[in-house]
Amino acid sequence: MRTRRDEGACLSPSRLLEMLEFRFGAFEAIAYATLELARKDPDDKLPMDVRTADAILEFGDDLRDASRAAATWWEMRSKLDARGVLKSNSS
């Protein structure tokens, strides 16, 4: 996974989380398929263990929560001046 822009600057943590969230979608798709197949025909030919599928879906939720929290933190940080005081709109 790329962690730097073409000009050499590091990507923000929010952007990195967004990229991970996007890539993780493939694992979630397999997990959803596993759970659906397990409901219809619970045999040993599933793409992954049902507990693993549940864990992947739970991790996906946590990853999205972390991504939203990082975005909120970044938004709040951008509203503060160098002293940590909320910037006024009259500037």
C-alpha positions in Angstrom: 0.0 0.0 0.0 1.3 3.4 -0.9 1.9 5.7 2.1 3.3 8.7 0.2 2.1 10.9 -2.6 4.0 11.1 -5.9 5.7 14.3 -4.7 7.0 12.6 -1.5 4.6 13.9 1.1 3.1 11.4 3.5 -0.5 10.5 3.2 -2.7 11.5 6.2 -3.8 8.8 8.6 -7.4 9.4 7.6 -6.5 8.7 3.9 -4.6 5.5 4.9 -7.6 4.3 6.9 -9.9 5.1 3.9 -7.6 3.0 1.7 -7.6 0.1 4.1 -11.4 0.3 4.4 -11.8 0.1 0.7 -9.4 -2.8 0.3 -11.0 -4.7 3.2 -14.2 -4.8 1.2 -13.1 -8.0 -0.6 -12.6 -9.9 2.6 -16.1 -8.7 3.8 -17.6 -10.0 0.5 -16.1 -13.4 1.1 -17.3 -13.4 4.7 -20.9 -12.4 3.7 -20.8 -15.2 1.1 -19.6 -17.7 3.7 -22.3 -16.8 6.1 -25.0 -17.0 3.4 -23.7 -20.4 2.2 -23.5 -21.7 5.8 -27.2 -20.9 6.3 -28.2 -22.8 3.2 -25.8 -25.8 3.3 -23.5 -26.0 6.3 -20.8 -28.3 5.0 -17.0 -28.3 5.0 -16.6 -26.6 1.6 -17.1 -23.1 2.8 -14.6 -20.4 1.7 -13.7 -19.8 5.4 -14.8 -20.8 8.9 -18.0 -19.1 10.0 -16.3 -17.7 13.2 -13.6 -16.2 11.0 -16.3 -14.6 8.8 -18.0 -13.1 11.8 -14.6 -11.8 13.1 -13.9 -10.2 9.7 -17.3 -8.5 9.6 -16.7 -7.2 13.1 -13.3 -5.9 12.2 -14.8 -4.2 9.2 -17.2 -2.3 11.5 -14.3 -1.3 13.7 -12.3 -0.2 10.8 -15.1 2.1 9.6 -15.5 3.4 13.1 -11.8 4.2 13.3 -12.0 5.9 9.9 -14.9 8.1 10.9 -13.2 9.0 14.2 -10.0 10.0 12.4 -12.0 12.2 10.0 -13.8 13.8 12.9 -10.6 14.4 14.8 -9.0 15.9 11.7 -12.0 18.2 11.2 -11.9 19.4 14.8 -8.1 19.8 14.6 -8.4 22.0 11.5 -10.7 24.3 13.5 -8.1 25.0 16.2 -5.3 27.6 16.0 -1.7 26.9 17.0 -2.6 27.4 20.7 -5.4 24.9 20.6 -8.1 27.5 20.7 -11.1 27.4 18.4 -10.5 29.8 15.4 -13.0 32.6 15.0 -14.9 33.0 11.7 -14.2 36.8 11.7 -10.5 36.4 10.6 
